[in-house]
């Protein structure tokens, strides 16, 4: 197997992937036994959790899942969307690492994918094609190329075997996390995992992503604040997405630029989100910082990666319009009604649990209730939401998965909060919301 500098081969068949899951469980068990023996000899009585959550075990789990890539990495993002507030910090750390620790596949494996998709003479389509990827993620890696006319292209190539392995990988990841004790046994992830599988199958269809990318490009054609790549349809397949290469710098790394400009970026991204939910009813739900680039010359933001885009029904869209407008005014009854419309509450929830869920949503909407600029840097909002989630799931014994549409939207909102904090942004979110979501005076609108 090639070393990490050359890339590591992606396991492509089900048996090799299952074997890797078994291997990491064995490693964890061996490490626990070794560490336990050391502590016993030192006169200590170790707890199972302390033996399990050692740096060595955490590293083993992370390394193995990162090598599997695909759903093995991506499911971590989905598990942490709603359950993150109730999961151990160590598991949260693993999931965070899996969002970025992808390794590219070796050149030989890449060539086999290109041959399979474009034929043995595929190089005729390019003046140049760089085999060294410029980015590697959970489902695919991106290469830089020039077409016959010299235009710069970004070519996203999917790892082989990913589509076929999604369902089994999702199941195996959760089995692994349960066996290693990193997921509470009484937590039922069934609904969330089914949503994860559907979403991952959609993300692994690059023809669908090409359609979604083109839809956003058309919807934002007159908005000069944003740049969206154009698709090269003639070369795009279900496993390869070819699009224009858009230059830009990582948006969260530009500490030297004026704070006013960074405040403006964040306000624009929140404004775009409100347009997506209420006007387009099509939301790019992946808040990964790498999906935003900044062009210094033009001052525009490049938007990337539309594989996680989701369409929203009128009922859900209007439910969130109702929820956010009521939350902005501190109207708990209105928020509760809107959450019912969106589908938050199961028939088994107790009244005190429902109130606790509403409390958590009201807390999350704090920036929206601020009449002036909200300081995303100097706030403990994140820890308060986390503490509320822990209290609800652990003390009140309530862990319930809202509809998938809500989960993915919350993931995007949470990601923008994190980006705002990273950029030390101060934003009048209430003003942005009123401008983009409620252009007319707020009334007691009824849901559609």
C-alpha positions in Angstrom: 0.0 0.0 0.0 1.3 3.5 -0.9 2.4 5.7 1.9 0.5 8.8 2.9 2.5 11.1 0.6 1.5 9.1 -2.4 -2.1 8.5 -1.2 -3.7 5.4 0.3 -5.8 3.1 -1.8 -9.5 3.2 -1.1 -10.9 -0.2 -0.2 -13.5 -0.9 -2.9 -15.2 -4.1 -2.0 -17.6 -4.8 0.9 -15.5 -7.6 2.5 -12.3 -5.5 2.7 -14.2 -2.6 4.2 -16.0 -4.8 6.8 -12.6 -6.4 7.7 -11.2 -2.9 8.4 -14.0 -2.2 10.8 -13.3 -5.4 12.6 -9.6 -4.6 12.7 -10.1 -1.3 14.5 -12.4 -2.9 17.1 -9.7 -5.5 17.8 -7.0 -2.8 18.1 -9.2 -0.8 20.5 -9.8 -3.9 22.7 -6.1 -4.8 22.7 -5.1 -1.3 23.7 -7.8 -1.3 26.5 -6.4 -4.6 27.9 -2.8 -3.4 27.8 -3.6 -0.1 29.4 -5.8 -1.8 32.1 -2.9 -4.2 33.0 -0.5 -1.3 33.4 -2.8 0.6 35.7 -3.6 -2.5 37.8 0.1 -3.1 38.3 0.4 0.5 39.4 -2.2 -0.1 42.0 -5.0 1.7 40.2 -8.6 0.6 39.5 -9.2 1.9 36.0 -12.7 2.6 34.7 -13.7 1.1 31.3 -14.4 4.6 29.9 -10.9 5.8 30.8 -9.3 2.8 29.2 -11.4 3.3 26.1 -11.0 7.0 25.5 -7.2 7.0 25.4 -5.4 9.1 22.7 -4.1 5.8 21.1 -7.6 4.4 20.8 -9.1 7.6 19.5 -6.2 7.8 16.9 -6.9 4.2 15.8 -10.6 4.9 15.3 -10.0 8.1 13.4 -7.2 6.7 11.2 -9.2 3.7 10.1 -12.4 5.6 9.3 -10.4 8.2 7.4 -8.8 5.6 5.3 -12.2 4.1 4.4 -13.5 7.5 3.4 -16.9 7.7 1.9 -19.8 7.2 4.3 -17.3 6.1 7.0 -16.2 9.7 7.1 -19.3 11.5 6.1 -21.6 9.8 8.6 -19.7 11.6 11.3 -20.9 14.9 10.1 -24.5 13.7 10.1 -24.3 12.0 13.6 -23.0 15.2 15.0 -25.7 17.4 13.6 -28.3 16.7 16.2 -26.7 14.1 18.6 -23.5 16.1 18.9 -24.9 17.9 22.0 -25.4 14.5 23.7 -22.2 12.7 22.6 -18.9 12.4 24.5 -16.4 15.1 23.8 -13.9 12.5 22.6 -16.4 11.2 19.9 -17.1 14.8 18.9 -13.3 15.3 18.4 -13.2 12.1 16.2 -16.0 13.3 14.1 -14.4 16.8 13.7 -11.1 15.2 12.5 -13.0 13.0 10.0 -14.3 16.1 8.3 -10.8 17.1 7.3 -8.4 14.1 7.5 -9.0 12.6 4.1 -6.1 11.2 2.1 -6.0 11.1 -1.7 -6.0 7.8 -3.6 -2.8 6.7 -5.4 -2.3 7.8 -9.0 -2.8 4.2 -10.3 -6.2 3.9 -8.7 -7.1 7.4 -10.0 -6.1 6.4 -13.5 -8.4 3.3 -13.4 -11.3 5.6 -12.4 -10.6 8.0 -15.3 -10.3 5.1 -17.8 -13.5 3.6 -16.6 -15.5 6.8 -16.9 -13.9 8.5 -20.0 -12.2 5.6 -21.8 -8.5 4.9 -22.3 -8.0 8.0 -24.5 -9.4 10.4 -21.9 -6.4 12.7 -22.0 -7.5 13.9 -25.4 -10.0 16.2 -23.6 -7.3 18.2 -21.9 -4.2 20.2 -22.6 -3.0 19.2 -19.1 -4.3 17.3 -16.1 -2.5 17.4 -12.7 -2.6 13.9 -11.1 -1.8 15.5 -7.7 -5.1 16.5 -6.2 -5.6 20.1 -4.9 -8.2 18.8 -2.4 -9.3 15.5 -0.9 -12.5 15.0 1.0 -14.8 12.2 2.1 -16.4 11.1 -1.2 -13.9 12.4 -3.8 -10.9 14.4 -4.6 -10.4 17.5 -6.8 -7.8 17.9 -9.6 -6.7 20.9 -11.6 -6.7 20.7 -15.4 -6.8 22.8 -18.6 -9.3 22.0 -21.4 -8.4 22.2 -25.1 -9.1 25.9 -25.1 -6.8 26.5 -22.1 -9.6 27.2 -19.7 -8.9 26.3 -16.1 -11.0 23.4 -14.7 -11.7 21.7 -11.4 -12.3 18.0 -11.8 -13.9 16.2 -8.9 -13.3 12.4 -9.0 -15.2 10.1 -6.8 -13.4 7.4 -4.9 -14.2 3.9 -6.4 -16.7 1.7 -4.6 -18.2 4.6 -2.6 -21.7 4.3 -4.0 -22.0 0.6 -3.4 -20.6 0.9 0.2 -22.8 3.7 1.5 -25.5 1.7 3.3 -23.2 -0.9 4.8 -20.6 1.7 5.8 -23.2 3.7 7.7 -24.4 0.6 9.5 -20.8 -0.5 10.3 -19.7 2.9 11.5 -22.5 3.0 14.1 -21.8 -0.7 15.1 -18.1 0.3 15.5 -19.0 3.3 17.7 -21.4 1.2 19.8 -18.9 -1.6 20.3 -16.2 0.8 21.3 -18.7 2.4 23.8 -18.6 5.9 22.1 -22.3 6.0 21.5 -24.8 5.7 24.3 -26.6 2.3 24.0 -30.1 3.7 24.6 -29.9 6.2 21.7 -31.9 5.2 18.7 -30.3 6.5 15.5 -32.5 4.6 13.1 -34.3 7.6 11.6 -31.2 9.7 11.4 -29.2 6.9 9.8 -31.9 6.3 7.1 -31.7 10.1 6.4 -27.9 9.8 6.3 -28.0 7.0 3.7 -30.4 8.9 1.5 -28.4 12.1 1.7 -25.1 10.2 1.0 -26.6 8.5 -2.1 -27.6 11.9 -3.4 -24.2 13.4 -2.7 -22.5 10.4 -4.5 -24.5 11.2 -7.7 -22.4 13.9 -9.4 -24.9 14.3 -12.2 -27.4 15.4 -9.5 -24.8 17.7 -8.0 -24.2 19.2 -11.5 -27.9 20.0 -11.7 -28.0 21.6 -8.3 -24.9 23.6 -9.0 -26.4 24.9 -12.2 -29.7 25.7 -10.4 -27.8 27.9 -7.9 -25.8 29.5 -10.6 -29.0 30.5 -12.4 -30.8 31.6 -9.2 -27.8 33.9 -8.3 -26.9 35.0 -11.8 -27.8 38.7 -10.9 -26.2 38.7 -7.4 -22.7 40.0 -8.0 -21.6 39.2 -4.4 -21.2 35.5 -5.2 -19.3 33.4 -7.7 -20.5 29.9 -8.6 -18.6 27.6 -11.0 -20.1 26.6 -14.3 -20.4 22.9 -15.2 -18.8 21.2 -18.2 -21.7 18.9 -19.0 -19.9 17.0 -21.8 -17.3 15.5 -19.4 -19.5 15.2 -16.3 -20.6 11.7 -15.3 -22.2 10.2 -12.2 -18.7 9.8 -10.7 -16.8 12.8 -12.2 -17.9 16.4 -12.0 -16.0 18.9 -14.2 -16.5 22.6 -13.6 -14.7 25.9 -14.0 -11.8 26.5 -11.6 -12.6 29.5 -9.5 -9.7 31.2 -7.7 -10.0 32.3 -4.1 -8.5 32.2 -0.6 -9.9 30.3 2.4 -12.5 32.6 3.8 -11.8 31.9 7.5 -8.0 32.5 7.1 -8.0 36.2 6.1 -7.3 37.8 9.4 -5.5 40.7 7.9 -8.6 42.2 6.2 -10.8 44.9 7.7 -13.3 43.7 10.3 -16.0 45.6 8.5 -15.5 43.5 5.4 -15.7 40.2 7.4 -18.9 41.4 9.1 -20.3 42.1 5.6 -19.3 38.6 4.4 -21.1 36.9 7.3 -24.2 39.1 6.8 -24.2 38.2 3.1 -24.0 34.5 3.9 -26.9 34.7 6.3 -28.8 36.7 3.8 -28.1 34.0 1.2 -29.3 31.3 3.6 -32.6 33.1 4.2 -33.1 33.4 0.4 -32.4 29.7 0.0 -35.0 28.8 2.7 -37.8 31.2 1.9 -37.3 32.2 -1.8 -35.5 29.3 -3.6 -36.6 26.6 -1.2 -33.3 24.9 -2.2 -30.6 25.0 0.5 -26.9 24.1 0.3 -26.7 22.4 3.7 -23.0 21.7 4.0 -21.4 24.5 6.1 -17.8 23.3 5.7 -15.5 26.3 5.7 -13.7 24.9 2.7 -16.9 25.6 0.7 -16.3 29.3 0.8 -13.5 31.2 -0.9 -12.8 34.9 -1.0 -11.5 36.8 -4.1 -9.5 39.8 -2.9 -9.7 41.6 -6.2 -13.4 41.5 -6.7 -14.5 41.2 -3.0 -16.8 38.3 -4.0 -17.4 35.0 -2.3 -16.9 31.8 -4.2 -19.5 29.1 -3.3 -18.5 25.5 -3.8 -19.8 22.0 -3.3 -23.6 21.6 -3.9 -23.8 17.9 -3.4 -25.6 18.4 -0.1 -28.3 20.6 -1.5 -31.9 19.9 -0.4 -35.2 21.0 -1.7 -37.7 22.2 0.9 -41.5 22.0 0.8 -43.7 25.1 1.2 -44.9 23.7 4.5 -41.3 23.4 5.9 -40.2 26.8 4.4 -43.2 28.6 5.9 -42.8 26.7 9.2 -39.3 28.2 9.5 -40.5 31.6 8.5 -43.1 31.4 11.3 -40.6 29.9 13.8 -37.9 32.5 13.2 -40.3 35.5 13.2 -41.9 34.4 16.5 -38.5 33.6 18.0 -37.3 37.1 17.0 -40.2 38.5 19.1 -39.8 36.1 22.0 -43.1 34.4 21.3 -42.7 30.9 22.8 -46.3 29.8 21.8 -45.7 30.8 18.2 -42.4 29.0 18.1 -44.0 25.9 19.6 -46.8 26.0 16.9 -44.2 26.4 14.2 -42.1 23.5 15.5 -45.2 21.3 15.4 -45.7 22.3 11.7 -42.1 21.4 10.9 -42.5 18.0 12.7 -40.3 18.4 15.7 -42.3 16.6 18.3 -43.2 12.9 18.5 -46.5 11.8 20.1 -44.5 10.4 23.1 -42.9 13.6 24.3 -43.8 14.8 27.8 -44.8 18.5 28.3 -41.7 19.3 30.3 -39.5 17.8 27.5 -41.3 19.8 24.9 -40.7 23.0 26.8 -37.0 22.1 27.2 -36.7 21.6 23.4 -38.4 25.0 22.8 -36.0 26.5 25.4 -33.1 25.2 23.4 -34.5 26.6 20.1 -35.1 30.0 21.8 -31.5 30.0 23.0 -30.2 29.1 19.5 -32.2 32.1 18.1 -30.6 34.6 20.5 -28.7 36.4 17.7 -32.1 36.9 15.9 -33.6 38.6 19.0 -30.7 41.1 19.3 -32.0 44.4 18.0 -28.5 45.6 17.1 -25.3 43.9 16.1 -24.7 40.5 17.7 -21.1 39.8 18.7 -20.5 36.2 17.6 -17.0 36.1 19.0 -17.7 37.2 22.6 -20.6 34.9 23.4 -21.0 31.6 25.2 -24.0 30.7 23.0 -22.4 27.5 21.7 -21.7 26.2 25.2 -25.2 27.1 26.4 -26.8 25.2 23.5 -24.5 22.2 24.3 -25.4 22.3 28.0 -29.1 22.4 27.1 -28.7 19.4 24.9 -26.8 17.4 27.5 -29.4 18.3 30.2 -32.3 17.3 27.9 -30.9 14.0 26.7 -29.2 12.9 30.0 -31.3 14.3 32.8 -34.7 14.3 31.1 -34.0 11.1 29.1 -35.2 12.6 25.9 -33.4 12.1 22.6 -35.5 12.7 19.6 -34.5 13.2 16.0 -36.4 16.0 14.2 -37.2 15.6 10.5 -34.2 15.3 8.2 -35.0 18.6 6.6 -34.7 20.3 10.0 -31.4 18.5 10.8 -29.7 19.5 7.7 -30.9 23.1 8.0 -29.7 23.3 11.6 -26.4 22.0 10.5 -26.0 24.9 8.0 -27.1 27.5 10.6 -24.7 26.1 13.2 -21.9 26.1 10.6 -22.6 29.8 9.8 -22.5 30.6 13.6 -19.1 28.9 13.8 -17.8 30.8 10.8 -19.1 34.1 12.3 -17.3 33.4 15.5 -14.1 32.4 13.6 -14.2 35.8 11.7 -15.1 37.7 15.0 -18.1 39.0 13.2 -20.7 41.5 14.5 -23.9 41.2 12.5 -27.4 42.7 12.9 -29.0 39.3 12.1 -32.5 40.7 12.8 -32.1 43.3 10.1 -30.8 40.7 7.6 -33.7 38.4 8.4 -36.3 41.1 8.0 -34.7 42.2 4.7 -34.6 38.8 3.1 -37.3 36.8 4.8 -40.0 39.3 5.7 -39.9 42.3 3.4 -43.4 43.3 4.6 -44.2 44.2 8.2 -44.4 41.2 10.5 -47.9 40.0 11.0 -49.5 36.9 12.4 -49.0 34.9 9.2 -50.6 31.6 9.0 -48.6 28.7 7.7 -49.3 27.5 4.1 
